[in-house]
Amino acid sequence: MKVVRAYTGLVPDNPLARFVPELERPASAGSGDTGGLPEAEYVEAWKAAAQDPAFRRVQDEQVDSRYFDPAMRQADAAGVTSALARAELFDASIQHGNGSEYDALPALVARTNARVGSASQAGEQAWLDAFFDVRADDLTNPADSDTAEEWRKSVDRVEALRRIARTGNYGLDGPFTVTAFGSGYTVS
């Protein structure tokens, strides 16, 4: 809803604007359910909006403010500087969020620090390895039971980056291949 709301504020006459009232109803109740919308029309409107650079810019801004920037603040506070460690914290931010919940990124960082000390104390590679363990454990045993089933299926997100760490490519220097969920993707 935040993306559509911000986009509509920037471009009032956009393809998604007519859906704002219906989107506000579940959003005001803390839900992202779009089941009350005419699906085919909503999908077509989303596809049309996706062609607008302003819509893509709003999406990038939302990702930065909600996930990337908080993850980089956590990385800075933890003292991690490698591209790989920062990518892992960004991925964790997207999946776990940045709030005060036990499963959120700040709590994962705190548990990692409690386990091995800060990155400057343990060394960044040891710290990141411990973070991988803490996050994988959280994904398999989350405090929030609502996420348990899906999160257990997503441990390979952590393992994909752990496999890169094992190659020593902490700078994410390409080309390299990321393998997750049985598929390989080459980054050049």
C-alpha positions in Angstrom: 0.0 0.0 0.0 2.9 2.4 0.8 4.2 2.1 -2.8 0.7 2.7 -4.4 0.0 5.6 -1.9 3.4 7.3 -2.6 3.0 6.8 -6.4 -0.5 8.2 -6.3 0.8 11.2 -4.4 3.4 11.8 -7.1 1.2 10.9 -10.1 -2.4 11.3 -9.1 -3.8 10.1 -12.4 -2.1 6.7 -12.5 -3.5 3.3 -13.5 -3.5 2.1 -9.8 -5.2 5.3 -8.4 -8.7 3.9 -8.7 -7.8 0.9 -6.5 -6.6 3.1 -3.6 -9.9 3.1 -1.6 -10.2 -0.7 -1.8 -6.5 -1.2 -0.9 -6.8 1.1 2.1 -9.5 -1.1 3.7 -7.3 -4.2 4.4 -4.2 -1.9 4.9 -5.9 -0.1 7.7 -6.5 -3.5 9.4 -2.8 -4.4 9.0 -3.5 -6.8 6.1 -2.0 -6.9 2.6 -5.0 -9.0 1.3 -6.0 -7.8 -2.2 -8.7 -10.5 -2.5 -11.5 -7.9 -2.8 -10.1 -6.4 -6.0 -11.0 -7.4 -9.5 -7.9 -9.4 -10.1 -7.5 -9.1 -13.9 -8.0 -5.4 -13.9 -5.7 -4.9 -10.9 -3.0 -7.0 -12.6 -3.3 -5.0 -15.8 -3.2 -1.7 -13.9 0.0 -2.9 -12.1 1.6 -3.9 -15.4 0.7 -0.5 -16.9 2.1 1.4 -13.9 5.3 -0.7 -14.1 6.1 0.9 -17.4 6.2 4.3 -15.7 9.7 5.3 -14.5 8.1 7.3 -11.6 6.5 4.1 -10.3 9.8 2.2 -10.5 11.5 5.2 -8.7 8.9 5.0 -5.9 9.4 1.3 -5.5 13.2 1.8 -5.3 12.7 4.6 -2.7 10.4 2.3 -0.6 13.0 -0.5 -0.7 15.8 1.8 0.3 13.9 3.4 3.2 12.3 0.2 4.5 15.0 -2.3 4.0 18.3 -1.2 2.5 19.1 1.9 4.6 18.2 0.1 7.9 20.3 -2.9 6.9 23.3 -0.7 6.1 22.9 1.1 9.5 22.9 -2.4 11.1 26.0 -3.3 9.1 27.8 -0.1 10.0 26.9 -0.6 13.7 28.0 -4.2 13.6 31.3 -3.2 11.9 30.8 -5.3 8.8 32.1 -3.9 5.6 32.4 -6.7 3.0 29.9 -6.7 0.1 28.9 -10.3 1.0 28.1 -9.5 4.7 26.2 -6.4 3.7 24.2 -8.3 1.1 23.3 -10.9 3.8 22.1 -8.2 6.1 20.1 -6.6 3.3 18.5 -10.0 2.5 17.7 -10.5 6.2 16.2 -7.1 6.4 13.8 -7.9 3.6 12.7 -11.2 5.0 12.8 -10.5 8.8 12.1 -6.8 8.9 13.8 -4.1 11.0 11.5 -3.8 14.0 11.9 -4.9 17.6 10.5 -8.4 17.2 12.7 -11.4 18.2 12.9 -12.5 14.5 13.8 -9.0 13.1 17.3 -8.1 11.8 18.4 -6.0 14.9 17.7 -9.1 17.1 19.6 -11.4 14.8 22.6 -9.0 14.9 22.3 -8.8 18.7 22.2 -12.6 19.0 25.3 -12.9 16.7 27.2 -10.3 18.8 26.2 -12.2 22.0 27.5 -15.4 20.4 30.9 -14.2 19.0 31.3 -10.6 19.9 31.3 -7.8 17.3 32.8 -8.2 13.9 35.9 -6.2 15.0 36.3 -8.6 18.0 35.6 -11.9 16.1 36.8 -10.9 12.7 34.3 -10.2 9.9 34.4 -13.7 8.4 33.8 -15.4 11.8 31.1 -12.9 12.6 29.3 -13.5 9.3 29.6 -17.3 9.7 27.9 -16.9 13.1 25.2 -14.6 11.6 24.5 -17.3 9.0 24.0 -19.8 11.8 21.8 -17.4 13.9 19.7 -16.6 10.9 19.3 -20.2 9.7 18.3 -21.2 13.2 15.7 -18.4 13.3 14.3 -19.4 10.0 13.9 -23.0 11.1 12.6 -22.0 14.6 11.0 -18.5 14.3 9.4 -16.9 17.3 6.5 -15.9 15.1 4.6 -19.1 14.4 2.8 -17.4 11.5 6.0 -17.4 9.5 7.3 -20.8 10.5 6.1 -22.9 7.5 7.3 -20.5 4.8 10.5 -19.6 6.6 11.6 -23.2 7.0 11.5 -23.5 3.2 13.7 -20.4 2.8 16.9 -21.5 4.6 18.5 -21.9 1.2 18.6 -18.1 1.0 21.1 -18.2 3.8 23.0 -21.2 2.4 23.3 -19.6 -1.0 25.4 -16.7 0.5 27.2 -19.1 2.9 28.4 -21.1 -0.2 29.8 -17.9 -1.6 31.6 -17.2 1.7 33.2 -20.6 1.5 34.7 -19.6 -1.8 36.3 -16.6 -0.1 34.5 -14.1 -2.4 33.6 -11.6 0.2 33.8 -8.8 -2.3 31.2 -10.4 -4.5 33.6 -10.0 -7.4 32.1 -11.5 -10.6 31.6 -13.6 -12.3 30.2 -16.0 -9.7 27.2 -18.3 -9.5 24.5 -18.2 -6.8 22.6 -21.4 -6.4 19.4 -21.3 -4.4 16.3 -23.5 -4.5 17.9 -25.7 -7.1 18.5 -23.0 -9.7 21.8 -21.3 -10.5 22.2 -17.7 -11.4 25.5 -16.3 -12.7 26.4 -12.7 -11.7 29.0 -11.2 -14.0 
